[in-house]
Amino acid sequence: MTPAAAGTAIRRRFDDLPAAVRHGVEELLGAPVAAAADQSGGFTHGTAARLALADGRRVFAKAIRSDDGLAGAYRAEAACAAALPPATPAPRLRLDAELAGWLVLVFDDVAGRHPDVTVPAELDALLGAVTRLGRALTPNPLAGAAPAGRELAPLMSGWRRFAAAGPPADLSPWCRRHLDRLAALEEGWAAAVAGDTLLHADLRPDNTLLTAAGEVVVVDWACACVGAAWADLVILLASVPGIDAEAITRSHPLTHDVPAGAIDAFLCALAGCWAYESRQPPLPAAPALRPFQARNAAHTEAWLARRTGWR
């Protein structure tokens, strides 16, 4: 697998934001913006840009209308970023403001690229970052953070939905044969991931950056919630086809001693999430989202079949 491609989201350019927003950002940062490099990765429609300031500083800015349906996620990300301990491999939040009806977040810019998991050293750096997350974020530092069992619940019932409504015509033969078993296994996911670690909960290679020093930095903390530290590793592995996820699970310090049934239940719920969400209508602002979810569904189902031994 190569690094995640850009161009997966349709976003408003920084230079097209209202002048009051752009000038407000400059005033709060204390320097004019000399250049803006708009970013088109990810699956949301808010503005995202790397800004070069006239005084030589570089920052990363995100902006969305305060009344947008995703504004709550931006506020959640700001609260989370402000609470992350210094040891967390994540960029520092520099600005959180509402300007002329827009919510703006500004972070330290990270000079880097998405890690290529086909390169062993880069995969190792990514897995090491997950270990550091578990250490830095246990116990949970974010007051009021919701438990994963509540925060993720709306997404984690795909198999039960299919079982209740009837499986879609294009569901794989393996999933059809075992739909009732999948629905039953899925029910245990929330208890399986209970814990006291702050989770990123949307960990995938394109939410990380590899620096020239070989360190991985984790970005986009809008989905953070509280659970077992190992859950972030399983989320990551479920989003990376083409690697031996099972071998990593057996050897990684976060998962090597976790009961197999706990991992199975959570992995099952992730597979159901991808399978269900990938079949929802396309999102015009994120045309790559449904194909991404379908790819993850196929990968996660295959991994789950290997783990369960169901034929």
C-alpha positions in Angstrom: 0.0 0.0 0.0 1.3 3.4 -0.9 0.7 6.5 1.2 -2.9 7.7 1.2 -3.6 9.9 -1.9 -4.5 13.5 -1.7 -7.7 14.7 -3.3 -10.2 12.6 -1.3 -12.2 15.6 -0.1 -13.7 18.7 -1.7 -12.9 21.7 0.5 -13.2 25.5 0.4 -9.8 27.2 -0.2 -8.3 29.3 2.6 -8.1 32.3 0.3 -11.9 31.9 -0.3 -12.8 32.3 3.4 -14.5 35.6 4.3 -12.0 38.4 4.6 -13.0 38.9 8.3 -12.0 35.3 9.0 -8.7 35.5 7.3 -7.8 38.9 8.8 -8.9 37.7 12.2 -6.6 34.7 12.0 -3.7 37.0 11.0 -4.4 39.3 13.9 -4.6 36.5 16.5 -1.4 34.9 15.1 0.4 38.2 15.0 1.5 38.0 11.4 0.1 38.2 7.9 -0.4 35.0 5.9 2.2 35.0 3.1 1.1 31.8 1.4 -1.6 29.1 1.9 -1.2 25.6 0.7 -4.7 24.0 0.7 -5.0 20.3 1.7 -7.5 18.0 0.0 -7.0 14.8 1.9 -9.4 13.3 4.5 -13.1 12.9 4.3 -14.6 16.1 5.6 -15.5 19.4 3.8 -14.0 22.0 6.1 -11.1 24.2 5.0 -7.7 22.8 5.7 -4.5 24.6 4.8 -0.8 24.9 5.7 0.0 28.6 6.2 3.3 30.3 5.8 3.3 33.4 7.9 5.3 36.6 7.0 7.4 36.2 10.1 8.7 32.8 9.0 6.4 30.6 11.2 4.4 27.8 9.7 1.0 26.6 11.0 -1.8 24.3 10.0 -5.3 25.9 10.0 -8.8 24.3 9.9 -12.0 26.2 9.5 -15.7 25.5 9.2 -18.9 27.5 9.6 -20.0 27.6 13.2 -23.5 26.4 12.2 -22.2 23.5 10.0 -23.2 20.0 11.0 -19.5 19.2 11.6 -18.8 22.2 13.8 -19.3 20.0 16.9 -16.5 17.7 15.8 -14.2 20.7 15.4 -15.0 21.9 18.9 -14.4 18.4 20.2 -11.0 18.3 18.5 -10.1 21.6 20.0 -11.0 20.5 23.5 -9.1 17.3 23.0 -6.0 18.9 21.6 -5.8 21.4 24.5 -5.8 18.5 26.9 -3.2 16.3 25.3 -0.1 15.8 27.5 3.3 17.0 26.1 4.4 13.4 25.6 1.6 12.8 23.1 2.9 12.5 19.5 0.5 15.1 18.3 0.8 18.8 17.1 0.2 21.5 19.6 -3.0 23.6 19.3 -2.1 27.3 18.9 -5.5 28.9 18.3 -9.2 28.1 18.8 -11.5 30.9 17.9 -14.9 31.8 16.4 -14.5 34.5 13.8 -17.3 36.1 11.8 -19.4 32.9 12.1 -16.6 30.5 11.4 -14.8 28.2 13.8 -11.0 28.2 13.3 -8.4 25.9 14.8 -4.7 26.5 14.2 -2.0 23.9 15.1 1.8 23.8 14.8 2.6 22.7 11.2 4.1 19.2 10.9 6.6 18.9 8.0 6.0 15.3 6.9 4.0 12.9 4.8 1.9 9.9 5.5 3.9 6.8 6.3 4.2 4.0 3.7 3.3 0.8 5.6 5.0 -1.3 2.9 8.3 0.1 4.2 9.2 -1.8 7.3 10.9 1.1 9.1 7.9 3.3 8.5 5.4 0.7 9.6 7.5 0.2 12.8 7.5 4.0 13.4 3.7 4.0 13.0 3.3 1.1 15.4 5.6 2.7 17.9 3.5 5.9 17.8 0.5 3.8 18.9 2.5 2.5 21.8 3.4 6.0 22.8 -0.3 7.1 22.6 -1.2 4.3 25.0 1.4 5.4 27.5 0.8 9.2 27.3 -3.0 9.0 27.4 -3.4 6.6 30.3 -5.2 7.6 32.5 -7.5 9.7 30.3 -6.5 13.4 30.5 -9.6 14.8 28.9 -12.3 15.7 31.4 -15.8 14.8 30.2 -14.6 12.5 27.4 -17.3 9.9 26.6 -16.6 6.2 26.9 -16.1 4.5 23.6 -19.1 2.3 24.2 -21.3 5.4 24.0 -19.4 7.6 21.6 -19.0 4.9 18.9 -22.3 3.1 19.4 -24.2 4.7 16.5 -21.7 3.2 14.1 -21.1 -0.2 15.6 -24.3 -2.2 14.9 -23.9 -3.0 11.2 -24.4 -6.7 11.4 -27.4 -6.4 13.7 -28.9 -3.9 11.2 -28.4 -6.4 8.4 -29.8 -9.2 10.4 -32.9 -7.3 11.3 -33.6 -5.8 7.8 -32.2 -8.7 5.7 -28.7 -8.8 4.2 -27.9 -6.7 1.1 -27.7 -8.6 -2.2 -24.0 -7.9 -2.6 -23.0 -9.1 0.9 -20.2 -11.7 0.7 -21.2 -15.4 0.9 -19.1 -15.7 4.1 -20.9 -12.8 5.8 -24.3 -14.2 4.7 -23.5 -17.7 6.1 -22.4 -16.3 9.4 -24.7 -13.2 9.7 -26.4 -14.3 12.9 -23.1 -15.2 14.5 -21.6 -11.9 13.4 -24.6 -10.0 14.9 -24.2 -11.9 18.2 -20.4 -11.4 18.4 -20.8 -7.7 17.6 -23.0 -7.2 20.7 -20.0 -7.6 23.0 -17.8 -4.9 21.5 -18.5 -2.1 24.0 -17.7 -4.2 27.1 -14.6 -5.5 25.3 -13.1 -2.0 24.8 -13.9 -0.5 28.2 -10.9 1.1 29.7 -9.3 4.4 31.0 -7.2 5.4 28.0 -8.0 8.4 25.8 -8.4 6.9 22.3 -7.9 8.7 19.0 -10.6 6.3 17.7 -10.0 7.2 14.0 -6.5 6.0 13.6 -5.3 5.3 10.1 -2.2 6.1 8.1 -3.7 9.2 6.6 -4.3 10.6 10.1 -0.6 10.4 10.8 2.5 12.2 9.5 6.1 10.8 9.3 8.7 13.5 9.9 12.2 13.6 8.5 13.5 12.4 11.8 11.5 9.2 11.5 8.9 10.1 14.1 5.2 9.7 13.5 2.8 12.4 14.6 -0.9 11.7 15.0 -3.4 14.4 13.8 -7.2 14.9 13.6 -8.5 14.2 17.1 -12.2 14.9 16.5 -13.4 11.4 17.5 -11.5 11.0 20.8 -13.2 8.9 23.5 -12.2 6.7 26.4 -11.5 3.0 26.3 -8.9 0.2 26.2 -5.5 1.3 24.9 -5.3 -1.6 22.5 -8.5 -0.4 20.6 -6.5 2.2 18.7 -4.1 -0.4 17.4 -7.0 -2.6 16.1 -8.6 0.4 14.5 -5.4 1.2 12.7 -4.8 -2.4 11.6 -8.4 -2.6 10.3 -7.7 0.3 7.9 -4.4 -1.1 6.4 -4.9 -3.9 3.9 -1.8 -5.7 2.7 -0.1 -6.2 6.0 -0.1 -9.2 8.4 -2.4 -7.7 11.0 -2.6 -10.9 12.9 1.1 -11.2 13.3 1.3 -7.6 14.6 -1.6 -8.2 17.0 0.2 -11.2 18.5 3.5 -9.3 19.0 2.5 -5.7 19.7 2.8 -4.7 23.4 -0.8 -3.3 23.4 -2.5 -6.5 22.2 -0.2 -9.5 22.8 -2.0 -10.4 26.1 -5.5 -9.1 25.3 -8.1 -11.9 25.4 -8.8 -13.1 21.9 -12.6 -12.8 22.4 -12.3 -9.1 23.2 -10.4 -8.4 20.0 -12.8 -10.5 18.0 -15.8 -8.6 19.3 -14.3 -5.2 18.5 -13.0 -6.3 15.1 -16.4 -7.8 14.3 -18.1 -4.4 15.2 -15.6 -2.5 13.0 -16.2 -4.9 10.1 -20.0 -4.4 10.5 -19.5 -0.6 10.6 -17.5 -0.6 7.4 -19.9 -3.1 5.7 -22.9 -1.0 6.6 -21.5 2.5 6.0 -19.9 1.6 2.7 -23.4 0.9 1.3 -24.9 4.3 2.3 -25.4 7.0 -0.4 -22.2 8.8 -1.6 -21.2 12.1 0.0 -20.6 14.7 -2.7 -17.9 16.5 -0.6 -16.1 13.2 0.1 -16.4 11.0 -3.0 -13.6 8.6 -1.9 -15.3 7.8 1.5 -17.6 4.9 0.4 -14.8 3.1 -1.6 -12.5 3.5 1.4 -15.1 2.0 3.7 -15.7 -0.9 1.2 -12.0 -1.6 1.0 -11.7 -1.7 4.8 -14.8 -3.9 5.1 -13.3 -6.5 2.8 -10.0 -6.4 4.7 -11.5 -6.6 8.1 -13.9 -9.4 7.2 -11.0 -11.4 5.9 -9.0 -10.8 9.1 -12.0 -11.7 11.2 -12.6 -14.9 9.2 -9.0 -15.9 9.9 -9.3 -15.2 13.6 -12.6 -17.0 14.1 -11.9 -20.0 11.8 -15.5 -19.8 10.6 -15.9 -21.4 7.2 
